[in-house]
Amino acid sequence: MNARIGYINKEGQVVIPFQFKETIGIDVCEFHDGLAVHGISKNNRFALIFGYIDKKGNWVIKPQYDDAKSFDKGIAEVVINEQYGYINTKGEQIIPCKYDKYGGWFVNNSTIEMKKDGVEYYFNLQGKTVPKPE
């Protein structure tokens, strides 16, 4: 089976054709901050490289990530070659994909904790470094 994902409106009319590949374990389909995660692949039934579409089905951020999460507060976690970072809704890396893992989602809803080689780093939602929250 080669299932595809698309979108319908409340009246049941197709508003984005069923053109996107299935995914496994990726936070897809729902729109957050006007964008939804979707992916592509050439030789696989499932999507393997991820980007973001708008509500018309257009690629706003081209597929380039090994993993991608939904946007929240205007930013989204993305992964390239097992390195974590964050992008804004324009696709700009506000926190570069160079961290081994992230230590947690938002601390106090305004700070992102990232880790590299066991060292913790803290960023605000614009990607600027900040002191460790109390």
BASE-155997 format. One record per residue: residue in three letters; x negated, y, z negated of N, C-alpha, C in turn; residue number from 1. Coordinates in pm, 1 decimal, always signed. Example, Ala and Ser with C-alpha at 12.3 -4.5 7.8 and 13.67 -1.06 7.14 Angstrom:
ATOM  residu       n.u       n.v       n.w      ca.u      ca.v      ca.w       c.u       c.v       c.w  num
ATOM     ALA   -1319.0    -569.0    -780.0   -1230.0    -450.0    -780.0   -1320.0    -330.0    -780.0    1
ATOM     SER   -1285.0    -225.0    -708.0   -1367.0    -106.0    -714.0   -1290.0      +3.0    -787.0    2
***
This chain:
ATOM  residu       n.u       n.v       n.w      ca.u      ca.v      ca.w       c.u       c.v       c.w  num
ATOM     MET     -84.4    -118.3      +0.0      +0.0      +0.0      +0.0     -88.9    +124.6      +0.0    1
ATOM     ASN     -47.1    +224.1     +72.1    -123.6    +346.7     +82.9     -34.8    +464.0     +41.9    2
ATOM     ALA      -2.7    +470.7     -87.8     +87.7    +573.4    -139.0     +24.4    +710.9    -127.4    3
ATOM     ARG    +106.4    +809.9    -108.3     +62.7    +948.7     -99.4    +144.3   +1032.4    -197.1    4
ATOM     ILE     +85.8   +1143.3    -239.5    +150.8   +1232.9    -333.4    +187.5   +1361.1    -259.6    5
ATOM     GLY    +308.5   +1409.2    -284.0    +357.0   +1535.1    -230.2    +447.6   +1599.0    -333.8    6
ATOM     TYR    +518.5   +1703.0    -294.6    +601.5   +1776.1    -389.6    +737.5   +1805.9    -329.8    7
ATOM     ILE    +839.1   +1799.2    -416.1    +974.3   +1838.5    -377.9   +1020.0   +1948.8    -472.6    8
ATOM     ASN   +1118.4   +2027.7    -427.0   +1174.9   +2129.4    -515.4   +1293.9   +2071.5    -590.9    9
ATOM     LYS   +1361.0   +2154.6    -668.2   +1472.9   +2108.6    -750.8   +1590.7   +2059.7    -667.5   10
ATOM     GLU   +1596.9   +2102.0    -541.8   +1704.3   +2057.4    -453.1   +1668.2   +1929.2    -379.2   11
ATOM     GLY   +1549.4   +1877.3    -403.4   +1506.4   +1753.8    -339.5   +1442.8   +1772.6    -202.8   12
ATOM     GLN   +1414.6   +1895.4    -164.5   +1351.6   +1922.5     -35.3   +1199.5   +1913.8     -49.5   13
ATOM     VAL   +1135.1   +1855.5     +48.9    +989.0   +1846.7     +48.3    +931.9   +1985.5     +71.3   14
ATOM     VAL    +849.3   +2032.5     -22.9    +786.8   +2164.0      -9.2    +636.2   +2152.2     +18.2   15
ATOM     ILE    +577.5   +2041.5     -20.9    +439.4   +2008.4     +15.5    +443.1   +1863.8     +63.3   16
ATOM     PRO    +406.1   +1838.8    +187.8    +414.1   +1703.6    +242.9    +337.0   +1600.7    +159.1   17
ATOM     PHE    +379.2   +1476.7    +169.5    +316.0   +1366.5     +97.4    +187.7   +1328.9    +171.3   18
ATOM     GLN     +79.9   +1399.7    +134.9     -45.3   +1387.6    +207.3    -165.3   +1359.1    +118.4   19
ATOM     PHE    -148.7   +1369.6     -11.9    -262.1   +1356.1    -102.2    -276.4   +1212.6    -152.8   20
ATOM     LYS    -401.6   +1167.2    -164.5    -429.0   +1030.0    -206.3    -399.4   +1008.7    -354.1   21
ATOM     GLU    -373.5    +880.4    -386.3    -355.9    +841.9    -525.7    -486.6    +863.2    -600.7   22
ATOM     THR    -475.3    +875.5    -730.8    -593.9    +890.2    -814.2    -585.3    +795.6    -932.4   23
ATOM     ILE    -698.1    +771.8    -994.5    -703.6    +689.5   -1114.8    -767.8    +773.0   -1224.7   24
ATOM     GLY    -697.7    +789.3   -1335.2    -755.4    +854.9   -1451.0    -789.8   +1001.3   -1434.2   25
ATOM     ILE    -726.8   +1068.5   -1342.3    -751.8   +1210.7   -1321.8    -623.7   +1286.8   -1356.0   26
ATOM     ASP    -641.0   +1402.5   -1412.4    -532.2   +1489.1   -1454.8    -476.9   +1562.6   -1332.6   27
ATOM     VAL    -383.5   +1499.5   -1260.9    -337.1   +1556.4   -1134.8    -187.8   +1584.3   -1132.7   28
ATOM     CYS    -149.4   +1642.3   -1025.9     -10.8   +1662.9    -983.7     +56.3   +1784.7   -1043.0   29
ATOM     GLU     +43.4   +1809.8   -1171.1    +110.9   +1924.9   -1228.4     +33.1   +2052.5   -1199.9   30
ATOM     PHE    +107.6   +2158.0   -1174.6     +45.7   +2287.7   -1151.0     +24.3   +2359.9   -1283.7   31
ATOM     HIS     -96.3   +2409.9   -1302.2    -132.9   +2491.1   -1418.1    -207.8   +2612.2   -1365.1   32
ATOM     ASP    -169.1   +2729.3   -1408.9    -227.8   +2854.1   -1358.3    -218.8   +2860.5   -1206.2   33
ATOM     GLY    -111.0   +2801.5   -1150.0     -85.6   +2807.8   -1006.2    -160.5   +2706.9    -921.5   34
ATOM     LEU    -240.8   +2618.8    -983.9    -320.7   +2521.3    -909.2    -300.9   +2380.6    -963.8   35
ATOM     ALA    -316.6   +2281.7    -875.7    -308.2   +2140.9    -915.7    -431.5   +2066.9    -863.2   36
ATOM     VAL    -481.2   +1973.9    -943.0    -596.7   +1892.1    -903.8    -552.2   +1787.4    -802.7   37
ATOM     HIS    -627.9   +1773.5    -694.6    -607.1   +1665.8    -598.7    -741.8   +1626.2    -542.6   38
ATOM     GLY    -743.6   +1512.6    -473.7    -871.9   +1466.0    -423.8    -865.1   +1403.7    -286.6   39
ATOM     ILE    -983.5   +1372.2    -236.0    -997.8   +1308.8    -105.4   -1099.3   +1195.4    -115.7   40
ATOM     SER   -1099.3   +1110.4     -17.5   -1205.6   +1011.2      +3.7   -1194.0    +966.2    +148.1   41
ATOM     LYS   -1302.0    +915.7    +200.8   -1301.2    +871.3    +339.6   -1277.6    +721.9    +352.7   42
ATOM     ASN   -1333.8    +644.6    +263.1   -1330.0    +499.3    +279.4   -1258.5    +427.1    +167.0   43
ATOM     ASN   -1182.8    +498.9     +89.4   -1119.0    +437.9     -25.4    -974.2    +481.0     -29.5   44
ATOM     ARG    -889.9    +391.2     -79.8    -748.4    +421.6     -93.2    -726.3    +533.1    -195.4   45
ATOM     PHE    -812.4    +540.1    -296.1    -797.2    +637.1    -402.8    -887.9    +757.8    -381.1   46
ATOM     ALA    -843.1    +871.3    -430.3    -923.2    +993.4    -422.1   -1047.7    +978.7    -508.1   47
ATOM     LEU   -1160.9   +1027.5    -457.9   -1287.7   +1015.8    -528.6   -1357.4   +1149.4    -550.6   48
ATOM     ILE   -1323.8   +1249.2    -473.2   -1381.7   +1382.9    -484.8   -1263.9   +1479.5    -503.6   49
ATOM     PHE   -1276.0   +1571.5    -600.6   -1160.0   +1650.1    -639.9   -1178.7   +1800.1    -623.5   50
ATOM     GLY   -1065.7   +1864.9    -595.4   -1057.0   +2009.5    -583.1    -918.1   +2052.6    -627.4   51
ATOM     TYR    -875.3   +2170.5    -585.3    -748.3   +2226.7    -632.6    -668.0   +2283.4    -515.9   52
ATOM     ILE    -536.1   +2258.3    -518.6    -444.8   +2313.5    -418.5    -354.4   +2417.6    -483.4   53
ATOM     ASP    -300.0   +2506.1    -397.1    -200.5   +2602.0    -444.8     -61.3   +2543.2    -422.9   54
ATOM     LYS     +41.9   +2620.5    -453.1    +179.5   +2570.5    -444.2    +231.8   +2559.0    -302.3   55
ATOM     LYS    +146.8   +2591.3    -203.9    +182.1   +2569.4     -63.6    +109.9   +2446.9      -8.2   56
ATOM     GLY     +24.2   +2385.6     -90.1     -49.6   +2267.6     -46.8    -183.8   +2298.3     +18.0   57
ATOM     ASN    -226.1   +2423.2     +12.0    -354.8   +2463.5     +69.5    -467.4   +2441.7     -30.6   58
ATOM     TRP    -582.7   +2398.7     +18.7    -699.7   +2386.2     -67.5    -746.9   +2526.1    -103.5   59
ATOM     VAL    -745.3   +2559.0    -231.7    -794.2   +2686.3    -281.9    -938.3   +2669.4    -329.1   60
ATOM     ILE    -965.2   +2555.1    -391.4   -1100.5   +2518.0    -433.4   -1126.7   +2382.9    -368.6   61
ATOM     LYS   -1217.1   +2381.0    -271.6   -1237.5   +2261.1    -190.9   -1282.1   +2142.6    -277.3   62
ATOM     PRO   -1247.2   +2020.9    -237.1   -1289.6   +1902.2    -310.8   -1442.1   +1891.5    -312.7   63
ATOM     GLN   -1497.1   +1889.8    -434.8   -1641.6   +1883.7    -452.5   -1682.0   +1825.7    -587.1   64
ATOM     TYR   -1584.0   +1793.2    -670.8   -1611.8   +1749.4    -807.1   -1586.1   +1599.6    -823.8   65
ATOM     ASP   -1669.1   +1535.6    -906.2   -1651.3   +1393.7    -936.8   -1535.3   +1371.7   -1033.6   66
ATOM     ASP   -1503.1   +1473.1   -1109.6   -1389.5   +1472.0   -1200.8   -1346.1   +1616.4   -1218.0   67
ATOM     ALA   -1219.7   +1637.8   -1239.9   -1167.2   +1773.2   -1256.5   -1042.6   +1766.1   -1343.4   68
ATOM     LYS   -1029.4   +1861.5   -1431.3    -913.8   +1870.5   -1520.5    -825.4   +1986.4   -1477.7   69
ATOM     SER    -703.9   +1986.5   -1527.9    -611.0   +2096.3   -1500.0    -660.2   +2224.6   -1563.4   70
ATOM     PHE    -618.0   +2335.3   -1505.5    -652.1   +2465.1   -1560.2    -573.7   +2491.2   -1687.7   71
ATOM     ASP    -638.0   +2562.2   -1778.9    -576.2   +2606.2   -1903.2    -642.7   +2739.6   -1937.6   72
ATOM     LYS    -563.7   +2842.2   -1956.7    -615.6   +2976.0   -1986.7    -710.2   +3026.4   -1878.7   73
ATOM     GLY    -684.2   +2985.3   -1754.0    -762.0   +3035.0   -1641.2    -893.1   +2964.7   -1614.5   74
ATOM     ILE    -921.7   +2855.7   -1687.8   -1045.5   +2780.9   -1664.5   -1016.2   +2631.6   -1663.1   75
ATOM     ALA   -1106.6   +2555.4   -1600.9   -1090.7   +2410.5   -1593.7   -1226.7   +2343.1   -1605.3   76
ATOM     GLU   -1227.6   +2229.3   -1674.0   -1349.9   +2149.6   -1684.5   -1369.1   +2070.3   -1556.1   77
ATOM     VAL   -1492.8   +2069.7   -1506.1   -1527.1   +1993.4   -1385.6   -1658.0   +1917.7   -1410.3   78
ATOM     VAL   -1679.8   +1813.5   -1327.9   -1799.4   +1730.5   -1343.0   -1862.4   +1707.7   -1205.5   79
ATOM     ILE   -1994.0   +1726.5   -1200.8   -2073.3   +1693.9   -1081.9   -2191.8   +1611.0   -1130.1   80
ATOM     ASN   -2207.1   +1490.7   -1073.6   -2319.2   +1403.0   -1110.9   -2331.5   +1385.5   -1262.0   81
ATOM     GLU   -2219.1   +1360.2   -1328.2   -2212.5   +1336.5   -1472.5   -2257.7   +1456.2   -1555.2   82
ATOM     GLN   -2253.1   +1574.6   -1497.8   -2286.9   +1697.9   -1567.1   -2160.1   +1783.4   -1574.7   83
ATOM     TYR   -2127.3   +1828.7   -1695.8   -2004.2   +1901.3   -1721.9   -2023.5   +2052.1   -1711.7   84
ATOM     GLY   -1916.3   +2119.8   -1670.8   -1913.8   +2265.5   -1666.9   -1770.3   +2312.5   -1657.6   85
ATOM     TYR   -1752.6   +2442.3   -1637.5   -1619.0   +2501.4   -1625.4   -1617.0   +2597.9   -1508.0   86
ATOM     ILE   -1501.2   +2603.0   -1442.3   -1478.9   +2697.8   -1333.1   -1358.2   +2784.8   -1366.1   87
ATOM     ASN   -1349.4   +2898.7   -1297.4   -1228.6   +2980.7   -1307.2   -1138.9   +2949.2   -1187.5   88
ATOM     THR   -1024.2   +3013.6   -1178.1    -927.5   +2983.0   -1071.7    -975.0   +3026.5    -933.5   89
ATOM     LYS   -1085.7   +3099.6    -925.9   -1145.8   +3134.7    -796.9   -1248.4   +3029.8    -753.6   90
ATOM     GLY   -1274.2   +2931.0    -840.2   -1372.0   +2827.0    -809.2   -1513.5   +2863.3    -848.7   91
ATOM     GLU   -1530.0   +2973.9    -918.9   -1662.3   +3016.1    -962.8   -1700.6   +2939.8   -1089.3   92
ATOM     GLN   -1824.1   +2887.4   -1092.7   -1870.5   +2819.2   -1213.3   -1902.3   +2924.5   -1318.5   93
ATOM     ILE   -1819.4   +2929.8   -1421.9   -1845.5   +3024.5   -1529.3   -1936.8   +2961.4   -1634.2   94
ATOM     ILE   -1934.2   +2830.2   -1644.6   -2030.2   +2753.8   -1723.9   -2084.9   +2648.9   -1627.6   95
ATOM     PRO   -2212.3   +2657.5   -1591.7   -2268.0   +2568.1   -1489.9   -2253.9   +2419.9   -1525.0   96
ATOM     CYS   -2240.7   +2338.5   -1423.0   -2233.7   +2192.8   -1440.5   -2374.9   +2140.7   -1468.2   97
ATOM     LYS   -2419.1   +2160.2   -1592.5   -2552.5   +2114.9   -1629.7   -2555.4   +2055.0   -1770.1   98
ATOM     TYR   -2439.1   +2032.9   -1829.1   -2431.6   +1981.6   -1965.6   -2404.4   +1831.5   -1964.5   99
ATOM     ASP   -2470.9   +1762.0   -2058.8   -2459.3   +1616.1   -2066.0   -2318.3   +1573.6   -2101.0  100
ATOM     LYS   -2260.2   +1643.0   -2191.2   -2122.2   +1615.3   -2229.7   -2070.8   +1738.3   -2301.9  101
ATOM     TYR   -1941.0   +1746.3   -2310.3   -1887.2   +1859.9   -2384.6   -1850.5   +1811.3   -2523.4  102
ATOM     GLY   -1874.0   +1893.8   -2621.8   -1851.1   +1855.4   -2760.0   -1707.0   +1866.5   -2801.2  103
ATOM     GLY   -1630.1   +1938.5   -2727.3   -1489.6   +1951.9   -2760.1   -1424.2   +2058.2   -2675.7  104
ATOM     TRP   -1295.3   +2054.1   -2673.6   -1216.6   +2152.2   -2601.4   -1229.0   +2282.0   -2675.7  105
ATOM     PHE   -1140.8   +2370.9   -2664.6   -1151.7   +2503.1   -2725.3   -1157.5   +2493.7   -2877.4  106
ATOM     VAL   -1255.3   +2560.8   -2934.6   -1265.0   +2576.4   -3078.9   -1188.5   +2704.2   -3111.5  107
ATOM     ASN   -1089.6   +2694.4   -3199.3   -1005.1   +2811.3   -3232.4    -940.0   +2872.4   -3108.6  108
ATOM     ASN    -919.5   +2792.8   -3005.1    -855.2   +2835.7   -2881.0    -926.6   +2949.2   -2809.0  109
ATOM     SER   -1051.6   +2976.5   -2842.2   -1121.6   +3084.2   -2773.1   -1268.9   +3052.4   -2747.8  110
ATOM     THR   -1315.5   +2938.2   -2790.8   -1456.3   +2902.6   -2775.4   -1467.7   +2759.5   -2722.3  111
ATOM     ILE   -1559.2   +2741.4   -2627.1   -1584.3   +2609.1   -2570.2   -1718.4   +2559.6   -2622.9  112
ATOM     GLU   -1720.0   +2437.4   -2673.7   -1844.1   +2376.9   -2721.3   -1896.9   +2280.9   -2615.4  113
ATOM     MET   -2023.1   +2298.8   -2577.8   -2088.7   +2210.7   -2481.6   -2215.8   +2156.2   -2546.5  114
ATOM     LYS   -2266.0   +2043.6   -2494.3   -2389.4   +1986.0   -2546.7   -2482.9   +1949.9   -2432.2  115
ATOM     LYS   -2612.9   +1964.9   -2458.4   -2715.9   +1920.4   -2364.8   -2834.8   +1876.4   -2447.9  116
ATOM     ASP   -2877.1   +1753.1   -2424.6   -2990.4   +1697.1   -2498.6   -2972.2   +1712.2   -2649.0  117
ATOM     GLY   -2848.7   +1694.4   -2696.0   -2819.8   +1700.6   -2838.3   -2805.9   +1839.7   -2896.6  118
ATOM     VAL   -2827.3   +1942.9   -2817.6   -2816.2   +2081.0   -2864.5   -2676.8   +2133.1   -2828.8  119
ATOM     GLU   -2613.2   +2198.6   -2924.4   -2480.4   +2255.3   -2902.4   -2490.9   +2398.3   -2849.8  120
ATOM     TYR   -2402.3   +2430.4   -2755.9   -2392.2   +2564.8   -2699.6   -2245.8   +2606.4   -2708.0  121
ATOM     TYR   -2222.2   +2735.0   -2727.4   -2086.5   +2785.8   -2740.2   -2065.4   +2898.6   -2640.2  122
ATOM     PHE   -1945.8   +2897.8   -2578.7   -1912.2   +2994.8   -2475.9   -1772.5   +3049.3   -2502.6  123
ATOM     ASN   -1751.2   +3176.0   -2463.3   -1614.1   +3226.6   -2466.1   -1544.9   +3182.8   -2337.2  124
ATOM     LEU   -1420.3   +3221.0   -2320.0   -1343.0   +3175.0   -2204.3   -1384.5   +3241.2   -2073.6  125
ATOM     GLN   -1476.6   +3336.5   -2080.2   -1532.4   +3396.9   -1959.3   -1668.5   +3336.5   -1925.1  126
ATOM     GLY   -1715.0   +3241.5   -2006.9   -1841.5   +3173.7   -1980.1   -1963.4   +3239.9   -2041.7  127
ATOM     LYS   -1944.6   +3338.9   -2125.2   -2056.3   +3406.4   -2192.6   -2090.0   +3330.7   -2321.0  128
ATOM     THR   -2219.4   +3318.7   -2352.1   -2258.2   +3250.9   -2475.6   -2216.7   +3334.1   -2596.4  129
ATOM     VAL   -2176.7   +3263.1   -2700.1   -2133.1   +3325.7   -2825.6   -2191.9   +3246.3   -2942.1  130
ATOM     PRO   -2196.2   +3305.3   -3062.5   -2244.8   +3230.5   -3178.4   -2148.8   +3116.2   -3214.5  131
ATOM     LYS   -2201.4   +3020.1   -3285.8   -2118.8   +2908.2   -3331.8   -2004.6   +2961.1   -3418.8  132
ATOM     PRO   -1880.2   +2920.2   -3391.1   -1766.5   +2966.9   -3471.4   -1777.4   +2917.4   -3616.1  133
ATOM     GLU   -1727.5   +2996.9   -3704.3   -1726.8   +2961.1   -3848.2   -1617.3   +2863.2   -3876.5  134
***
